[in-house]
Amino acid sequence: MKQLAQKQRGLTLISLVLVLALIGFFTLLVLKIGPIYLNHSKVTNALAALEQTTDVETKSKYEIETILDKRFNLNYVEHVDKDDIKISKHGNYLKVEIEYERIEPIMGNLSVLVDFYEKIEVGNE
């Protein structure tokens, strides 16, 4: 009888269900959080493109907002409002900051909060 117990190996039904539940939870987490970071990469690319724009430090705040708005619309950027964008301009110095947060509900009362902050500085102070 002792020899039979030593040969038995493997997962029980309960442990198999627990492992599948963990795999399912982390898959759900990746599927919910992945698009948030994909959207943020689009914001980062728009800021990098703005930084590469010629004579961007001579443009007005309205022109910079228009450039960013066009890039955001072109790339389908979501969850970034005009209130999240701060533009500071002093002579030939330009600083653009984008700070926003995203709350994504996972299930029930479980949500994930992600904060983002990006900035570029162009020109001389």
N, CA, C and O of each residue as an XYZ file, in Angstrom:
500
protein
N       0.806     -1.184      0.000
C       0.000      0.000      0.000
C       0.856      1.258      0.000
O       0.523      2.235     -0.672
N       1.980      1.244      0.763
C       2.854      2.397      0.785
C       3.446      2.653     -0.593
O       3.589      3.808     -0.995
N       3.780      1.638     -1.295
C       4.403      1.780     -2.606
C       3.424      2.415     -3.599
O       3.854      3.190     -4.453
N       2.154      2.119     -3.519
C       1.143      2.694     -4.394
C       1.011      4.198     -4.164
O       0.847      4.941     -5.132
N       1.076      4.671     -2.927
C       0.960      6.095     -2.615
C       2.165      6.872     -3.127
O       2.023      8.035     -3.505
N       3.326      6.273     -3.148
C       4.519      6.960     -3.634
C       4.506      7.112     -5.152
O       5.127      8.044     -5.664
N       3.850      6.268     -5.867
C       3.821      6.335     -7.324
C       2.813      7.343     -7.844
O       2.920      7.772     -8.993
N       1.844      7.731     -7.041
C       0.825      8.662     -7.503
C       1.393     10.080     -7.525
O       1.922     10.581     -6.533
N       1.264     10.696     -8.675
C       1.754     12.060     -8.838
C       0.781     12.817     -9.720
O      -0.054     12.216    -10.396
N       0.894     14.190     -9.711
C       0.064     14.997    -10.586
C      -0.786     15.986     -9.807
O      -0.720     16.077     -8.581
N      -1.568     16.707    -10.548
C      -2.424     17.723     -9.964
C      -3.797     17.143     -9.659
O      -4.323     16.315    -10.402
N      -4.355     17.592     -8.563
C      -5.739     17.240     -8.284
C      -6.629     18.212     -9.042
O      -6.142     19.192     -9.607
N      -7.907     17.950     -9.058
C      -8.838     18.816     -9.770
C      -8.849     20.221     -9.159
O      -8.926     21.205     -9.894
N      -8.775     20.328     -7.848
C      -8.793     21.633     -7.184
C      -7.537     22.422     -7.533
O      -7.626     23.609     -7.847
N      -6.374     21.789     -7.485
C      -5.142     22.511     -7.813
C      -5.118     22.901     -9.294
O      -4.580     23.955     -9.634
N      -5.681     22.084    -10.178
C      -5.755     22.419    -11.592
C      -6.661     23.638    -11.811
O      -6.340     24.515    -12.612
N      -7.782     23.690    -11.105
C      -8.690     24.840    -11.205
C      -8.010     26.099    -10.690
O      -8.154     27.160    -11.296
N      -7.274     26.009     -9.589
C      -6.561     27.163     -9.050
C      -5.493     27.664    -10.019
O      -5.352     28.872    -10.206
N      -4.757     26.774    -10.624
C      -3.728     27.176    -11.602
C      -4.376     27.834    -12.810
O      -3.883     28.853    -13.292
N      -5.467     27.276    -13.305
C      -6.158     27.882    -14.453
C      -6.766     29.239    -14.089
O      -6.796     30.146    -14.922
N      -7.252     29.384    -12.851
C      -7.803     30.667    -12.407
C      -6.709     31.729    -12.343
O      -6.937     32.872    -12.737
N      -5.533     31.369    -11.855
C      -4.409     32.310    -11.823
C      -3.978     32.710    -13.232
O      -3.727     33.886    -13.497
N      -3.893     31.756    -14.114
C      -3.531     32.061    -15.499
C      -4.582     32.965    -16.136
O      -4.240     33.908    -16.848
N      -5.844     32.682    -15.884
C      -6.919     33.516    -16.423
C      -6.885     34.929    -15.871
O      -7.101     35.884    -16.617
N      -6.617     35.085    -14.572
C      -6.560     36.412    -13.962
C      -5.436     37.243    -14.558
O      -5.640     38.410    -14.896
N      -4.249     36.656    -14.691
C      -3.125     37.418    -15.235
C      -3.311     37.707    -16.725
O      -2.844     38.733    -17.218
N      -3.977     36.827    -17.429
C      -4.302     37.107    -18.835
C      -5.276     38.273    -18.930
O      -5.109     39.148    -19.779
N      -6.280     38.297    -18.081
C      -7.229     39.411    -18.037
C      -6.524     40.715    -17.703
O      -6.821     41.754    -18.292
N      -5.589     40.663    -16.761
C      -4.829     41.845    -16.372
C      -4.018     42.391    -17.540
O      -3.995     43.600    -17.767
N      -3.359     41.519    -18.276
C      -2.571     41.946    -19.439
C      -3.483     42.523    -20.518
O      -3.137     43.526    -21.143
N      -4.635     41.908    -20.744
C      -5.554     42.407    -21.764
C      -6.175     43.745    -21.378
O      -6.564     44.509    -22.261
N      -6.277     44.047    -20.098
C      -6.820     45.338    -19.661
C      -5.752     46.422    -19.613
O      -6.032     47.572    -19.952
N      -4.530     46.081    -19.199
C      -3.472     47.073    -19.024
C      -2.698     47.322    -20.318
O      -2.188     48.423    -20.523
N      -2.603     46.340    -21.175
C      -1.856     46.486    -22.430
C      -2.294     47.677    -23.269
O      -1.438     48.456    -23.687
N      -3.590     47.860    -23.537
C      -4.022     49.016    -24.333
C      -3.710     50.364    -23.695
O      -3.523     51.353    -24.402
N      -3.652     50.413    -22.364
C      -3.305     51.663    -21.686
C      -1.884     52.070    -22.055
O      -1.635     53.232    -22.376
N      -0.961     51.130    -22.012
C       0.425     51.438    -22.341
C       0.618     51.656    -23.834
O       1.495     52.421    -24.235
N      -0.174     51.010    -24.651
C      -0.129     51.261    -26.095
C      -0.565     52.689    -26.389
O       0.049     53.367    -27.213
N      -1.617     53.151    -25.724
C      -2.077     54.530    -25.874
C      -0.998     55.509    -25.401
O      -0.787     56.548    -26.025
N      -0.324     55.181    -24.311
C       0.726     56.069    -23.799
C       1.915     56.136    -24.756
O       2.550     57.184    -24.876
N       2.218     55.049    -25.427
C       3.319     55.096    -26.401
C       2.976     56.026    -27.559
O       3.867     56.651    -28.134
N       1.707     56.123    -27.905
C       1.283     57.062    -28.942
C       1.465     58.502    -28.474
O       1.855     59.367    -29.259
N       1.186     58.763    -27.198
C       1.401     60.096    -26.634
C       2.893     60.437    -26.660
O       3.271     61.549    -27.028
N       3.726     59.490    -26.274
C       5.175     59.696    -26.284
C       5.683     59.961    -27.693
O       6.532     60.829    -27.892
N       5.174     59.224    -28.669
C       5.580     59.440    -30.059
C       5.149     60.810    -30.563
O       5.886     61.450    -31.313
N       3.968     61.269    -30.163
C       3.506     62.600    -30.571
C       4.397     63.687    -29.979
O       4.703     64.671    -30.652
N       4.816     63.516    -28.727
C       5.718     64.489    -28.114
C       7.091     64.471    -28.776
O       7.698     65.521    -28.984
N       7.576     63.288    -29.105
C       8.872     63.193    -29.783
C       8.813     63.839    -31.162
O       9.765     64.496    -31.584
N       7.709     63.656    -31.857
C       7.555     64.292    -33.170
C       7.463     65.805    -33.031
O       7.985     66.536    -33.873
N       6.807     66.283    -31.980
C       6.738     67.721    -31.734
C       8.124     68.282    -31.454
O       8.462     69.376    -31.904
N       8.914     67.536    -30.715
C      10.275     67.968    -30.392
C      11.143     68.060    -31.650
O      12.030     68.910    -31.731
N      10.892     67.195    -32.621
C      11.669     67.188    -33.857
C      11.187     68.212    -34.873
O      11.847     68.428    -35.890
N      10.046     68.845    -34.615
C       9.514     69.845    -35.530
C      10.447     71.046    -35.578
O      10.919     71.515    -34.542
N      10.711     71.539    -36.781
C      11.622     72.675    -36.929
C      10.971     73.941    -36.386
O       9.782     74.184    -36.595
N      11.763     74.734    -35.693
C      11.342     76.017    -35.125
C      10.115     75.893    -34.222
O       9.273     76.790    -34.200
N      10.009     74.812    -33.492
C       8.850     74.630    -32.618
C       8.872     75.631    -31.470
O       7.817     76.014    -30.964
N      10.065     76.060    -31.053
C      10.144     76.996    -29.928
C       9.652     78.402    -30.297
O       9.392     79.216    -29.411
N       9.524     78.688    -31.595
C       9.028     80.006    -32.020
C       7.511     80.009    -32.222
O       6.926     81.070    -32.438
N       6.881     78.869    -32.157
C       5.440     78.797    -32.384
C       4.675     79.227    -31.129
O       5.192     79.156    -30.014
N       3.460     79.664    -31.330
C       2.624     80.096    -30.203
C       2.044     78.868    -29.485
O       2.108     77.747    -29.988
N       1.485     79.109    -28.311
C       0.871     78.016    -27.549
C      -0.295     77.402    -28.322
O      -0.488     76.187    -28.302
N      -1.061     78.236    -28.994
C      -2.195     77.743    -29.782
C      -1.708     76.837    -30.915
O      -2.304     75.790    -31.167
N      -0.632     77.231    -31.597
C      -0.099     76.404    -32.687
C       0.427     75.068    -32.166
O       0.273     74.039    -32.823
N       1.035     75.085    -31.008
C       1.548     73.838    -30.416
C       0.388     72.933    -30.021
O       0.438     71.725    -30.254
N      -0.659     73.505    -29.424
C      -1.846     72.710    -29.083
C      -2.476     72.115    -30.334
O      -2.937     70.974    -30.313
N      -2.501     72.878    -31.427
C      -3.069     72.387    -32.682
C      -2.242     71.242    -33.243
O      -2.795     70.245    -33.710
N      -0.912     71.378    -33.201
C      -0.030     70.307    -33.695
C      -0.253     69.027    -32.893
O      -0.390     67.944    -33.461
N      -0.287     69.164    -31.563
C      -0.512     67.986    -30.720
C      -1.892     67.384    -30.954
O      -2.036     66.162    -31.012
N      -2.901     68.230    -31.086
C      -4.254     67.737    -31.314
C      -4.346     66.967    -32.627
O      -5.001     65.927    -32.688
N      -3.703     67.463    -33.665
C      -3.711     66.752    -34.951
C      -3.016     65.404    -34.842
O      -3.495     64.406    -35.381
N      -1.886     65.377    -34.144
C      -1.174     64.098    -33.976
C      -1.974     63.117    -33.124
O      -1.985     61.916    -33.395
N      -2.644     63.637    -32.089
C      -3.469     62.759    -31.261
C      -4.644     62.200    -32.057
O      -4.983     61.025    -31.917
N      -5.265     63.027    -32.885
C      -6.378     62.553    -33.708
C      -5.906     61.560    -34.756
O      -6.601     60.584    -35.038
N      -4.750     61.789    -35.330
C      -4.206     60.898    -36.353
C      -3.892     59.514    -35.779
O      -4.099     58.498    -36.441
N      -3.397     59.488    -34.552
C      -3.002     58.221    -33.925
C      -4.062     57.642    -33.000
O      -3.803     56.657    -32.309
N      -5.256     58.240    -32.975
C      -6.364     57.767    -32.130
C      -5.974     57.698    -30.655
O      -6.233     56.703    -29.978
N      -5.348     58.768    -30.170
C      -4.993     58.845    -28.755
C      -6.258     59.140    -27.953
O      -7.020     60.050    -28.280
N      -6.465     58.356    -26.899
C      -7.625     58.521    -26.040
C      -7.185     58.934    -24.647
O      -6.034     58.727    -24.261
N      -8.098     59.512    -23.904
C      -7.941     59.799    -22.480
C      -6.927     60.897    -22.170
O      -6.476     60.994    -21.029
N      -6.554     61.725    -23.144
C      -5.710     62.886    -22.893
C      -6.510     64.114    -23.310
O      -6.838     64.290    -24.483
N      -6.815     64.955    -22.333
C      -7.590     66.161    -22.588
C      -6.661     67.366    -22.685
O      -5.471     67.277    -22.380
N      -7.218     68.483    -23.112
C      -6.436     69.717    -23.173
C      -6.019     70.166    -21.778
O      -5.002     70.843    -21.625
N      -6.791     69.798    -20.765
C      -6.439     70.155    -19.386
C      -5.199     69.403    -18.902
O      -4.532     69.850    -17.968
N      -4.886     68.277    -19.522
C      -3.732     67.472    -19.126
C      -2.435     67.994    -19.721
O      -1.357     67.558    -19.315
N      -2.512     68.910    -20.666
C      -1.335     69.422    -21.370
C      -1.008     70.804    -20.820
O      -1.857     71.695    -20.806
N       0.236     70.974    -20.365
C       0.697     72.268    -19.870
C       1.851     72.736    -20.752
O       2.846     72.030    -20.917
N       1.708     73.927    -21.313
C       2.720     74.490    -22.201
C       3.292     75.736    -21.532
O       2.562     76.677    -21.219
N       4.608     75.730    -21.318
C       5.302     76.880    -20.752
C       6.234     77.432    -21.817
O       7.008     76.693    -22.425
N       6.153     78.743    -22.038
C       6.955     79.363    -23.085
C       7.581     80.631    -22.538
O       6.879     81.504    -22.028
N       8.906     80.737    -22.642
C       9.651     81.913    -22.211
C      10.685     82.231    -23.288
O      11.749     81.613    -23.323
N      10.388     83.170    -24.148
C      11.318     83.518    -25.232
C      11.485     82.353    -26.189
O      10.518     81.901    -26.801
N      12.712     81.867    -26.318
C      12.989     80.723    -27.197
C      13.008     79.401    -26.439
O      13.525     78.405    -26.944
N      12.453     79.384    -25.241
C      12.411     78.159    -24.448
C      10.973     77.654    -24.400
O      10.042     78.407    -24.115
N      10.815     76.383    -24.681
C       9.487     75.770    -24.687
C       9.522     74.497    -23.863
O      10.419     73.666    -24.009
N       8.531     74.359    -22.996
C       8.399     73.137    -22.188
C       6.952     72.672    -22.302
O       6.020     73.414    -21.995
N       6.783     71.442    -22.746
C       5.460     70.845    -22.882
C       5.396     69.651    -21.933
O       6.220     68.739    -22.009
N       4.416     69.667    -21.047
C       4.230     68.584    -20.084
C       2.841     67.977    -20.276
O       1.845     68.686    -20.419
N       2.808     66.662    -20.276
C       1.532     65.952    -20.343
C       1.472     65.027    -19.132
O       2.296     64.126    -18.974
N       0.477     65.274    -18.283
C       0.308     64.463    -17.082
C      -1.157     64.037    -17.007
O      -2.058     64.874    -16.957
N      -1.374     62.740    -17.002
C      -2.735     62.218    -16.931
C      -2.724     60.872    -16.235
O      -1.683     60.233    -16.083
N      -3.901     60.463    -15.821
C      -4.039     59.156    -15.181
C      -5.179     58.410    -15.839
O      -6.095     59.001    -16.410
N      -5.098     57.117    -15.744
C      -6.108     56.256    -16.360
C      -6.538     55.229    -15.327
O      -5.703     54.542    -14.740
N      -7.825     55.128    -15.110
C      -8.389     54.121    -14.212
C      -9.146     53.114    -15.074
O     -10.087     53.470    -15.784
N      -8.729     51.879    -15.002
C      -9.355     50.816    -15.800
C      -9.981     49.797    -14.859
O      -9.272     49.164    -14.077
N     -11.302     49.627    -14.923
C     -11.928     48.604    -14.095
C     -11.556     47.197    -14.598
O     -11.607     46.916    -15.796
N     -11.191     46.345    -13.671
C     -10.819     44.971    -14.027
C     -12.048     44.068    -13.923
O     -12.496     43.499    -14.919
N     -12.582     43.943    -12.720
C     -13.836     43.218    -12.513
C     -14.385     43.577    -11.147
O     -13.637     43.739    -10.183
N     -15.674     43.698    -11.078
C     -16.307     44.054     -9.821
C     -15.821     45.398     -9.319
O     -15.891     46.397    -10.036
N     -15.325     45.428     -8.086
C     -14.806     46.665     -7.529
C     -13.286     46.743     -7.604
O     -12.675     47.566     -6.921
N     -12.677     45.905     -8.416
C     -11.226     45.884     -8.594
C     -10.861     46.706     -9.823
O     -11.306     46.411    -10.932
N     -10.045     47.742     -9.618
C      -9.617     48.609    -10.713
C      -8.115     48.803    -10.629
O      -7.498     48.558     -9.592
N      -7.530     49.252    -11.747
C      -6.112     49.566    -11.769
C      -5.973     51.047    -12.136
O      -6.660     51.537    -13.032
N      -5.084     51.752    -11.440
C      -4.820     53.162    -11.676
C      -3.400     53.291    -12.206
O      -2.456     52.796    -11.591
N      -3.248     53.958    -13.350
C      -1.939     54.158    -13.957
C      -1.734     55.657    -14.162
O      -2.559     56.316    -14.795
N      -0.628     56.204    -13.624
C      -0.277     57.612    -13.777
C       0.820     57.742    -14.824
O       1.756     56.944    -14.864
N       0.689     58.769    -15.677
C       1.697     59.029    -16.694
C       2.134     60.480    -16.623
O       1.326     61.371    -16.358
N       3.432     60.714    -16.864
C       3.988     62.062    -16.926
C       5.093     62.067    -17.978
O       6.064     61.317    -17.881
N       4.931     62.908    -18.963
C       5.933     63.057    -20.020
C       6.184     64.540    -20.228
O       5.278     65.358    -20.069
N       7.414     64.887    -20.584
C       7.704     66.281    -20.886
C       8.818     66.371    -21.919
O       9.651     65.474    -22.053
N       8.803     67.480    -22.641
C       9.899     67.813    -23.540
C      10.290     69.257    -23.268
O       9.466     70.079    -22.869
N      11.563     69.546    -23.493
C      12.070     70.895    -23.366
C      12.888     71.202    -24.614
O      13.758     70.428    -25.014
N      12.591     72.339    -25.215
C      13.248     72.736    -26.459
C      13.696     74.181    -26.319
O      12.979     75.008    -25.756
N      14.869     74.480    -26.825
C      15.355     75.858    -26.830
C      16.218     76.181    -25.619
O      16.541     75.311    -24.811
N      16.581     77.453    -25.514
C      17.425     77.933    -24.416
C      16.610     78.783    -23.470
O      15.755     79.562    -23.893
N      16.881     78.629    -22.180
C      16.154     79.419    -21.182
C      16.620     80.829    -21.154
O      16.113     81.632    -20.371
